[in-house]
C-alpha cells in the first residue's frame, strides 16, 4: 500500500510546489520587470495620489466631465469588485426600460445634441467597467461639457480628437477614447471655472 501512496504524495507535493509557488513567482517576477505598469493595475496618479486605473471604468456624473458607458457592476454600477454584465436578453422588459431611461437621461443632460445617440452610451459592456467610449460618444457630449466649463466647443472637440486611440496593432478593436484620461487632460488644460 505504501508503494502507491508515497509516490502519489511526492507527485502531489511536487506539482503543488511547481504550479502553486514556482510558476506564479516566475510569472510575477517577469511581469514586474517587463510590464511593471500593467502588472500593478495601470494605476493613474495625479499630484501623487491614485485617481483611478486606465483599465477600469469609473463613474463621472457631473456635467463638466465626459461620462462613461452605463455599468451593471454592483448595485450602483462601477464596482470593480462586482464586475459583470447584466445578462439581460434583447426581449427583457427590464433591459428595454433601462435603455429608455438612459435615452431620456442622455437627452435631458445633453439638450444641445440632436443627433442619434451612439449605441455605447446606452449599452453596458460585458464587464460593466469599460474605461472607454467611442469617439462618437465623446463628441456627442462635447456641447454639454463645453457649456458647463464655459469654453469653446470647437476647442473641446479638438481635445477629444487628440485622445482618440486607434485600433490595437492597427486592426484589432475599434477607435476609442479613455474617459478617465480625457477628463484628467480636461482638468489640466481647461480647469472648471467656479
NORJOWO-V292240 format. One record per residue. RES is the residue in one letter. SS is DSSP state (@ for helix, = for strand, . for the rest). PHI is phi in radians with two decimals (NA if undefined). D_CENTER is the distance of its C-alpha to the mean C-alpha in Angstrom with 2 decimals. Layout:
res=RES ss=SS phi=PHI d_center=D_CENTER
res=RES ss=SS phi=PHI d_center=D_CENTER
This chain:
res=X ss=. phi=NA d_center=56.10
res=X ss=@ phi=-1.13 d_center=54.90
res=X ss=@ phi=-1.12 d_center=54.95
res=X ss=@ phi=-1.58 d_center=51.98
res=X ss=@ phi=-1.25 d_center=50.12
res=X ss=@ phi=-1.09 d_center=50.20
res=X ss=@ phi=-1.11 d_center=48.64
res=X ss=@ phi=-1.14 d_center=45.96
res=X ss=@ phi=-1.12 d_center=45.19
res=X ss=@ phi=-1.08 d_center=45.09
res=X ss=@ phi=-1.09 d_center=42.78
res=X ss=@ phi=-1.10 d_center=40.39
res=X ss=@ phi=-1.10 d_center=40.47
res=X ss=@ phi=-1.09 d_center=39.94
res=X ss=@ phi=-1.12 d_center=37.00
res=X ss=@ phi=-1.10 d_center=35.42
res=X ss=@ phi=-1.14 d_center=35.87
res=X ss=@ phi=-1.17 d_center=34.67
res=X ss=@ phi=-1.49 d_center=31.60
res=X ss=@ phi=-1.70 d_center=30.77
res=X ss=@ phi=-2.13 d_center=31.54
res=X ss=@ phi=-1.14 d_center=32.30
res=X ss=@ phi=-1.03 d_center=29.64
res=X ss=@ phi=-1.06 d_center=26.69
res=X ss=@ phi=-1.14 d_center=28.35
res=X ss=@ phi=-1.15 d_center=28.78
res=X ss=@ phi=-1.11 d_center=25.24
res=X ss=@ phi=-1.10 d_center=23.88
res=X ss=@ phi=-1.09 d_center=26.43
res=X ss=@ phi=-1.09 d_center=25.63
res=X ss=@ phi=-1.08 d_center=21.89
res=X ss=@ phi=-1.16 d_center=22.73
res=X ss=@ phi=-1.42 d_center=25.11
res=X ss=@ phi=-1.56 d_center=23.34
res=X ss=. phi=-2.34 d_center=19.58
res=X ss=@ phi=-0.96 d_center=19.73
res=X ss=@ phi=-1.09 d_center=16.43
res=X ss=@ phi=-1.15 d_center=14.41
res=X ss=@ phi=-1.14 d_center=16.81
res=X ss=. phi=-1.81 d_center=16.17
res=X ss=. phi=1.68 d_center=12.41
res=X ss=. phi=0.87 d_center=11.61
res=X ss== phi=-1.23 d_center=12.29
res=X ss== phi=-1.93 d_center=12.67
res=X ss== phi=-2.01 d_center=16.01
res=X ss== phi=-2.43 d_center=17.91
res=X ss=. phi=0.97 d_center=21.62
res=X ss=. phi=1.34 d_center=21.53
res=X ss== phi=-2.05 d_center=19.13
res=X ss== phi=-1.23 d_center=15.69
res=X ss== phi=-1.94 d_center=13.34
res=X ss== phi=2.77 d_center=9.99
res=X ss== phi=-2.18 d_center=8.20
res=X ss=. phi=-1.28 d_center=6.94
res=X ss=. phi=-1.85 d_center=5.32
res=X ss== phi=-2.21 d_center=3.89
res=X ss=. phi=-1.18 d_center=2.94
res=X ss=. phi=-2.45 d_center=6.64
res=X ss=. phi=-1.44 d_center=9.48
res=X ss=. phi=-2.08 d_center=11.54
res=X ss=. phi=-1.98 d_center=14.69
res=X ss=. phi=-1.22 d_center=17.37
res=X ss=. phi=-1.14 d_center=18.85
res=X ss=. phi=-1.47 d_center=18.78
res=X ss=. phi=-2.16 d_center=15.00
res=X ss=. phi=-1.29 d_center=12.70
res=X ss=. phi=-1.72 d_center=10.97
res=X ss=. phi=-1.49 d_center=7.64
res=X ss=. phi=-1.17 d_center=8.29
res=X ss=. phi=-1.08 d_center=10.42
res=X ss=. phi=-2.27 d_center=9.65
res=X ss=. phi=-1.87 d_center=12.45
res=X ss=. phi=-1.36 d_center=11.43
res=X ss=. phi=1.47 d_center=14.55
res=X ss=. phi=-1.22 d_center=17.21
res=X ss=. phi=-1.91 d_center=15.48
res=X ss=. phi=1.43 d_center=11.89
res=X ss=. phi=1.07 d_center=8.87
res=X ss=. phi=-1.66 d_center=11.25
res=X ss=@ phi=-1.11 d_center=9.98
res=X ss=@ phi=-1.45 d_center=13.63
res=X ss=@ phi=-2.24 d_center=13.76
res=X ss=. phi=-1.10 d_center=11.00
res=X ss=. phi=-3.09 d_center=12.47
res=X ss=. phi=-1.53 d_center=13.02
res=X ss=. phi=-1.47 d_center=16.04
res=X ss=. phi=1.05 d_center=18.32
res=X ss=. phi=-1.50 d_center=20.24
res=X ss=. phi=-1.44 d_center=22.40
res=X ss=. phi=-1.11 d_center=23.25
res=X ss=. phi=-1.73 d_center=26.45
res=X ss=. phi=-1.22 d_center=25.04
res=X ss=@ phi=-1.12 d_center=26.31
res=X ss=@ phi=-1.10 d_center=23.56
res=X ss=@ phi=-1.15 d_center=20.93
res=X ss=@ phi=-1.03 d_center=23.25
res=X ss=@ phi=-1.13 d_center=23.70
res=X ss=@ phi=-1.12 d_center=20.01
res=X ss=@ phi=-1.12 d_center=19.43
res=X ss=@ phi=-1.05 d_center=22.65
res=X ss=@ phi=-1.11 d_center=21.57
res=X ss=@ phi=-1.17 d_center=18.29
res=X ss=@ phi=-1.11 d_center=20.59
res=X ss=@ phi=-1.06 d_center=22.99
res=X ss=@ phi=-1.10 d_center=20.46
res=X ss=@ phi=-1.11 d_center=19.06
res=X ss=@ phi=-1.10 d_center=22.71
res=X ss=@ phi=-1.20 d_center=23.77
res=X ss=@ phi=-1.33 d_center=21.12
res=X ss=. phi=-2.19 d_center=21.59
res=X ss=. phi=-1.17 d_center=25.34
res=X ss=. phi=-1.50 d_center=25.89
res=X ss=. phi=-1.75 d_center=23.73
res=X ss=. phi=-1.96 d_center=25.97
res=X ss=. phi=-1.35 d_center=24.43
res=X ss=. phi=-1.18 d_center=22.76
res=X ss=. phi=-1.33 d_center=19.37
res=X ss=. phi=-1.01 d_center=16.78
res=X ss=@ phi=-1.03 d_center=15.96
res=X ss=@ phi=-1.26 d_center=12.16
res=X ss=@ phi=-1.46 d_center=12.75
res=X ss=. phi=-2.03 d_center=14.86
res=X ss=. phi=-1.97 d_center=13.39
res=X ss=. phi=-1.59 d_center=10.91
res=X ss=. phi=-1.35 d_center=9.07
res=X ss=. phi=-1.08 d_center=11.03
res=X ss=. phi=-1.51 d_center=8.92
res=X ss=. phi=1.39 d_center=8.12
res=X ss=. phi=-2.31 d_center=4.70
res=X ss=. phi=-1.12 d_center=3.10
res=X ss=. phi=-1.43 d_center=1.60
res=X ss== phi=-2.18 d_center=5.18
res=X ss== phi=-2.21 d_center=8.35
res=X ss=. phi=-1.24 d_center=11.77
res=X ss=@ phi=-0.99 d_center=14.32
res=X ss=@ phi=-1.12 d_center=16.38
res=X ss=@ phi=-1.16 d_center=13.93
res=X ss=@ phi=-1.17 d_center=13.75
res=X ss=@ phi=-1.12 d_center=17.52
res=X ss=@ phi=-1.12 d_center=18.21
res=X ss=@ phi=-1.63 d_center=17.10
res=X ss=@ phi=-0.98 d_center=19.26
res=X ss=@ phi=-1.01 d_center=22.45
res=X ss=@ phi=-1.13 d_center=21.12
res=X ss=@ phi=-1.14 d_center=19.50
res=X ss=@ phi=-1.08 d_center=22.63
res=X ss=@ phi=-1.13 d_center=24.94
res=X ss=@ phi=-1.16 d_center=23.38
res=X ss=@ phi=-1.70 d_center=23.67
res=X ss=. phi=1.12 d_center=27.05
res=X ss=. phi=-2.28 d_center=26.31
res=X ss=. phi=-1.26 d_center=27.03
res=X ss=@ phi=-1.12 d_center=24.60
res=X ss=@ phi=-1.12 d_center=25.63
res=X ss=@ phi=-1.14 d_center=24.68
res=X ss=@ phi=-1.15 d_center=21.22
res=X ss=@ phi=-1.07 d_center=20.85
res=X ss=@ phi=-1.18 d_center=21.84
res=X ss=@ phi=-1.11 d_center=19.20
res=X ss=@ phi=-1.03 d_center=16.53
res=X ss=@ phi=-1.03 d_center=18.42
res=X ss=@ phi=-1.26 d_center=18.50
res=X ss=. phi=-1.82 d_center=14.71
res=X ss== phi=-1.32 d_center=14.47
res=X ss== phi=-1.68 d_center=13.68
res=X ss=. phi=-1.34 d_center=16.03
res=X ss=. phi=-1.14 d_center=16.09
res=X ss== phi=-1.13 d_center=15.87
res=X ss=. phi=1.01 d_center=19.55
res=X ss=. phi=1.46 d_center=20.51
res=X ss=. phi=-2.51 d_center=20.36
res=X ss== phi=-1.70 d_center=17.29
res=X ss=. phi=1.32 d_center=14.59
res=X ss=. phi=-2.18 d_center=14.45
res=X ss=. phi=-1.02 d_center=14.15
res=X ss== phi=-2.69 d_center=10.88
res=X ss== phi=-2.24 d_center=9.93
res=X ss== phi=-1.35 d_center=7.28
res=X ss=@ phi=-1.12 d_center=7.56
res=X ss=@ phi=-1.06 d_center=8.17
res=X ss=@ phi=-1.13 d_center=10.54
res=X ss=@ phi=-1.13 d_center=12.16
res=X ss=@ phi=-1.15 d_center=12.86
res=X ss=@ phi=-1.16 d_center=14.30
res=X ss=@ phi=-1.11 d_center=16.41
res=X ss=@ phi=-1.07 d_center=17.47
res=X ss=@ phi=-1.10 d_center=18.71
res=X ss=@ phi=-1.26 d_center=20.45
res=X ss=@ phi=-1.50 d_center=22.16
res=X ss=. phi=-2.39 d_center=22.78
res=X ss=. phi=-1.02 d_center=22.92
res=X ss=. phi=-1.16 d_center=23.36
res=X ss=. phi=-1.48 d_center=27.09
res=X ss=. phi=-1.86 d_center=28.31
